[in-house]
Amino acid sequence: MDVTASHASPRRPRPRPLPGALGLVAALGVALLAAPAAALLLHADYGRLPQALTEAAAGPLPTSLTSAAAALAACVVLGTPVAYWTARTTRARLRRLVEAVLLVPLLMPPLVVGLVLIYLLGPTTPLGAFTAAIGLGSTNSLFALTLASFYEAAPYYVFSATAAFERSDPALEATAATWGRPPASVFWRVTLPAAAPGLAVGMAMAWARAVGAFGAAVVVAYHPTGLPVAIWIALEEVGLPAAFPLALLLLAAALPLPLAVRGGWSDAHRVP
């Protein structure tokens, strides 16, 4: 018997149209948020796109995708247990402490995150010497870029995952436990499926942040060059005409996963 199916919630009623004033405010908000992307699309030199794609494919694009994928995997593997514990713990003080720790990377400018990572993992530090000894390299390496992307992206995933676990019904877990399922089975077969939509949204947000990581990356991993740093170099050396096509490639690399997740979520909850 499927525990989640037996406790399925009814479909939400069809939402009512927004009142006129709220609709105007919403339209203004969408317009403001869309303005930068519209400016990029309008002012990009599309004649430079083939050259930009060739240059990006030679290094920055695969570097960004590889580091972002590794950072996302680290976010999921390390962040999911943290999020579940945060959502279920009854130790309020410890929970607030953990949440404060998770907020620090969000509150600090990404450039400062990079500077802190240098002090933590620089070549002259014990951790930096260890990573260098095992062949990872703490600065100017793919590992360093992945680490910078992880620190910029992890809070987005953990907070989204925490909210997803908080929305899942603990009664489902209790029911499964009364049927004799071990805790690990309850987590994999009941808790994760119930929280999956929220976890997927968190993964999409973390992916987009990891692909676009710049502030920390430019400090600890100027080389190998990812797409955000390549955009900065193109802007400094040539100007906007060279930077905009690379920015379009960055959007093309980052957008598919969030759009797919959002589309799948909307389709699954569409009111017939």
C-alpha positions as CSV (number, residue, x, y, z in Angstrom):
1,M,0.0,0.0,0.0
2,D,1.3,3.4,-0.9
3,V,1.5,5.6,2.2
4,T,1.7,8.8,0.2
5,A,-1.2,8.0,-2.0
6,S,-3.5,7.1,1.0
7,H,-2.9,10.6,2.4
8,A,-3.0,12.5,-0.9
9,S,-4.3,16.0,-0.5
10,P,-7.2,17.2,-2.7
11,R,-6.4,19.5,-5.6
12,R,-6.4,23.2,-4.9
13,P,-9.4,25.2,-6.1
14,R,-8.9,27.3,-9.2
15,P,-7.3,30.6,-8.2
16,R,-9.4,33.7,-8.5
17,P,-8.2,36.6,-10.8
18,L,-6.2,39.3,-9.1
19,P,-8.1,42.5,-8.3
20,G,-7.3,45.3,-10.7
21,A,-4.8,47.2,-8.5
22,L,-2.9,44.0,-7.6
23,G,-2.8,43.0,-11.2
24,L,-1.2,46.3,-12.1
25,V,1.4,46.0,-9.3
26,A,2.1,42.4,-10.5
27,A,2.6,43.6,-14.1
28,L,4.9,46.3,-12.9
29,G,7.0,43.8,-10.9
30,V,7.2,41.5,-13.8
31,A,8.3,44.3,-16.1
32,L,11.0,45.5,-13.7
33,L,12.3,41.9,-13.3
34,A,12.3,41.3,-17.0
35,A,14.0,44.6,-18.0
36,P,17.6,43.4,-17.6
37,A,17.0,40.3,-19.7
38,A,15.1,42.4,-22.3
39,A,18.1,44.8,-22.4
40,L,20.5,41.9,-22.9
41,L,18.4,40.4,-25.7
42,L,18.0,43.8,-27.4
43,H,21.6,44.9,-27.3
44,A,23.5,41.7,-27.8
45,D,25.5,41.5,-30.9
46,Y,24.2,38.2,-32.4
47,G,26.8,38.3,-35.1
48,R,29.4,37.5,-32.4
49,L,27.5,34.5,-31.1
50,P,29.2,31.9,-33.2
51,Q,32.6,33.2,-32.2
52,A,31.5,33.4,-28.5
53,L,30.2,29.9,-28.6
54,T,33.5,28.6,-30.1
55,E,35.5,30.4,-27.5
56,A,33.3,29.3,-24.6
57,A,33.1,25.7,-25.8
58,A,36.9,25.6,-25.6
59,G,37.0,26.1,-21.9
60,P,34.6,28.4,-20.0
61,L,31.3,26.6,-20.8
62,P,32.4,23.0,-19.9
63,T,34.3,24.4,-16.9
64,S,31.1,26.2,-15.6
65,L,28.8,23.2,-16.3
66,T,31.2,20.7,-14.6
67,S,31.8,22.8,-11.5
68,A,28.2,23.7,-11.2
69,A,27.1,20.0,-11.5
70,A,29.7,19.0,-8.9
71,A,28.6,21.8,-6.6
72,L,24.9,20.9,-7.0
73,A,25.7,17.2,-6.2
74,A,27.5,18.4,-3.0
75,C,24.6,20.6,-2.1
76,V,22.1,17.7,-2.4
77,V,24.3,15.1,-0.6
78,L,25.4,17.4,2.2
79,G,22.4,19.7,2.4
80,T,19.5,17.2,2.4
81,P,20.3,15.7,5.8
82,V,20.9,19.2,7.2
83,A,17.5,20.4,5.8
84,Y,15.7,17.3,7.1
85,W,17.2,17.7,10.6
86,T,16.4,21.4,10.7
87,A,12.8,20.7,9.7
88,R,12.3,17.9,12.2
89,T,14.4,18.8,15.3
90,T,12.7,20.0,18.5
91,R,15.9,21.7,19.7
92,A,14.9,25.2,18.9
93,R,18.2,26.9,20.0
94,L,20.4,24.6,18.1
95,R,18.1,25.0,15.0
96,R,18.4,28.8,15.2
97,L,22.2,28.4,15.4
98,V,22.3,26.2,12.3
99,E,20.0,28.6,10.4
100,A,22.3,31.5,11.4
101,V,25.3,29.6,10.1
102,L,23.5,28.9,6.8
103,L,22.6,32.6,6.5
104,V,26.2,33.8,6.7
105,P,27.1,32.9,3.1
106,L,23.9,34.7,2.0
107,L,24.5,37.8,4.0
108,M,28.2,38.1,3.0
109,P,28.9,39.5,-0.4
110,P,30.2,36.7,-2.7
111,L,33.5,38.5,-3.0
112,V,34.0,38.3,0.8
113,V,33.1,34.6,0.7
114,G,36.0,34.2,-1.8
115,L,38.4,36.1,0.5
116,V,37.3,34.0,3.5
117,L,38.0,30.8,1.4
118,I,41.5,32.1,0.7
119,Y,42.2,32.4,4.4
120,L,40.6,29.0,5.0
121,L,42.1,27.0,2.0
122,G,44.9,29.2,0.7
123,P,48.2,27.5,-0.3
124,T,49.8,28.4,3.0
125,T,47.1,27.0,5.3
126,P,47.0,23.5,6.6
127,L,43.8,22.6,4.7
128,G,45.2,24.2,1.5
129,A,48.4,22.2,1.9
130,F,46.4,19.0,2.4
131,T,44.2,19.6,-0.7
132,A,47.3,20.4,-2.8
133,A,49.0,17.2,-1.5
134,I,46.1,15.0,-2.7
135,G,46.1,16.7,-6.1
136,L,42.9,18.9,-5.7
137,G,44.4,22.3,-5.4
138,S,42.8,24.9,-3.2
139,T,43.1,27.9,-5.6
140,N,43.0,28.2,-9.4
141,S,41.7,24.7,-9.9
142,L,38.4,23.1,-10.8
143,F,38.1,22.0,-7.2
144,A,38.4,25.6,-6.0
145,L,35.8,26.8,-8.5
146,T,33.5,24.0,-7.4
147,L,34.0,25.0,-3.7
148,A,33.3,28.6,-4.5
149,S,30.1,27.6,-6.4
150,F,29.0,25.3,-3.5
151,Y,29.3,28.1,-0.9
152,E,27.3,30.5,-3.1
153,A,24.6,27.9,-3.9
154,A,24.2,25.7,-0.8
155,P,22.1,28.0,1.3
156,Y,19.5,28.3,-1.5
157,Y,19.1,24.5,-1.6
158,V,19.1,24.0,2.1
159,F,16.5,26.6,2.9
160,S,14.2,25.4,0.1
161,A,14.7,21.8,1.2
162,T,13.9,22.7,4.8
163,A,10.7,24.3,3.7
164,A,9.8,21.2,1.6
165,F,10.4,18.9,4.6
166,E,8.4,21.2,6.9
167,R,5.4,21.0,4.4
168,S,5.5,17.2,4.3
169,D,3.2,15.6,6.8
170,P,5.0,13.9,9.7
171,A,1.9,11.6,10.1
172,L,2.9,9.8,6.9
173,E,6.3,8.9,8.5
174,A,4.5,7.8,11.7
175,T,2.1,5.6,9.8
176,A,4.9,4.0,7.8
177,A,6.8,3.4,11.0
178,T,3.8,1.6,12.6
179,W,3.9,-0.8,9.7
180,G,7.4,-1.9,10.8
181,R,9.4,0.0,8.2
182,P,13.0,1.0,9.4
183,P,13.8,4.7,9.6
184,A,16.0,4.6,6.5
185,S,13.1,3.0,4.5
186,V,10.7,5.6,5.8
187,F,13.0,8.4,4.7
188,W,13.6,7.0,1.2
189,R,10.1,5.6,0.5
190,V,7.9,8.2,2.2
191,T,9.6,11.4,3.2
192,L,11.7,12.1,0.1
193,P,8.8,11.5,-2.4
194,A,6.5,13.8,-0.3
195,A,9.1,16.6,-0.3
196,A,10.4,15.9,-3.9
197,P,8.7,19.0,-5.6
198,G,10.2,21.4,-3.1
199,L,13.6,19.6,-3.3
200,A,13.5,19.9,-7.0
201,V,12.9,23.7,-6.8
202,G,15.8,24.0,-4.4
203,M,18.0,22.1,-6.8
204,A,17.0,24.4,-9.6
205,M,17.8,27.5,-7.6
206,A,21.1,26.1,-6.4
207,W,22.0,25.1,-10.0
208,A,21.3,28.6,-11.3
209,R,23.3,30.1,-8.5
210,A,26.2,27.7,-9.1
211,V,26.4,28.3,-12.8
212,G,26.4,32.1,-12.3
213,A,28.8,32.1,-9.3
214,F,31.3,35.0,-9.8
215,G,32.2,36.9,-6.6
216,A,33.8,34.0,-4.8
217,A,35.0,32.3,-8.0
218,V,37.0,35.3,-9.2
219,V,39.0,35.3,-6.0
220,V,39.8,31.6,-5.6
221,A,39.6,30.3,-9.2
222,Y,40.4,32.9,-11.8
223,H,41.7,29.9,-13.7
224,P,40.3,27.6,-14.9
225,T,38.0,30.3,-16.3
226,G,34.3,29.7,-15.9
227,L,31.7,31.6,-17.9
228,P,31.0,34.4,-15.3
229,V,34.7,35.2,-15.1
230,A,35.0,34.9,-18.9
231,I,32.3,37.6,-19.2
232,W,34.2,39.8,-16.8
233,I,37.4,39.3,-18.8
234,A,35.6,40.1,-22.1
235,L,34.1,43.2,-20.6
236,E,37.5,44.4,-19.3
237,E,39.5,43.6,-22.5
238,V,37.0,44.3,-25.3
239,G,33.7,45.8,-23.8
240,L,30.0,45.1,-23.8
241,P,29.8,43.8,-27.4
242,A,32.1,40.9,-26.4
243,A,30.5,40.3,-23.0
244,F,26.9,40.2,-24.0
245,P,27.1,37.1,-26.2
246,L,28.8,35.2,-23.4
247,A,26.0,36.4,-21.1
248,L,23.5,34.9,-23.4
249,L,25.4,31.6,-23.3
250,L,25.3,31.7,-19.5
251,L,21.6,32.1,-19.5
252,A,21.2,29.3,-22.0
253,A,23.2,27.0,-19.7
254,A,21.5,28.0,-16.5
255,L,17.8,28.4,-17.5
256,P,16.8,24.9,-18.8
257,L,16.8,23.2,-15.4
258,P,14.8,25.8,-13.5
259,L,12.3,26.1,-16.3
260,A,11.9,22.4,-16.6
261,V,11.3,22.1,-12.8
262,R,8.9,24.9,-12.7
263,G,7.0,23.6,-15.8
264,G,6.8,20.1,-14.3
265,W,5.6,21.5,-10.9
266,S,2.9,23.6,-12.7
267,D,1.7,20.7,-14.8
268,A,1.5,18.3,-11.9
269,H,-0.7,20.8,-9.9
270,R,-2.7,22.3,-12.8
271,V,-6.5,22.4,-11.9
272,P,-8.5,20.6,-14.6
